[in-house]
Amino acid sequence: MSEMRDHNVAAVAPGLTTKEAWRGYLGRYDELYLRSCASDQEVVDLLEEDEVEVLDEGGRLERWLGEEPAREETVAAAEGRLGVRFPPSLRGFLLASDGWVRVSGWVDLVYPCGRVAWMRDTGAGASLIPLYNEEFDGYDYAELFRRSVEVAGGEDVWLLDPTDIGPDGEWAAYLFTPKYGDLRKFTSFAALFHHGYEAME
């Protein structure tokens, strides 16, 4: 198991706390994702022929490719179900796009409000918590998994820790790669999301 590593992308986090900021950012994220995956047939199938040509020529797409925004009541209901108030960057994201499927890396989906859950109650948690709880040097991981909210999944998992709150109200965020036992820490959900953007750049 590798050591926990700290990755701070502080510059992006303060700006991504509102629906409007996230809408602009996600539009840029989507364009970069589409350009970097332009040869992927699944991505090509998302677009009209003229839109593929626009991307090929270095132009910008004007249409929104994200999910429908969550309503404030929907976010509040998810918070009520979990007994927490989400950190600003996660709230802003959900109000801009209730979930996200075009994610860089080994995450298939950033969850919509209805799927955000305590990791201890998810399939990933059911398999990983007992595994790491049995290892003497994995106990800290098991404890983190028990207290964290799972916000995205696939081969990798994204977690937010509501017990580690910064002065800006953001929760510490983690990218966990089960295949390698690698856990990377970020300053916020926004910083974790932006890590994928930087990887594509």
Secondary structure, DSSP 8 states (H G I E B T S, - for coil): ----EE---TTTGGG-SSHHHHHHHHHHHHHHHHHHTTT-HHHHHHS-HHHHHHHHTT----S--S-----HHHHHHHHHHHTS---HHHHHHHHH-S-BS--SSSEEEE--GGG-EEGGGSHHHHHHHHHHHSSGGGHHHHHHHHH-EEEEEESSEEEEEEEEE-TTS-EEEEEEETTTTEEEEESSHHHHHHHHHHHH-
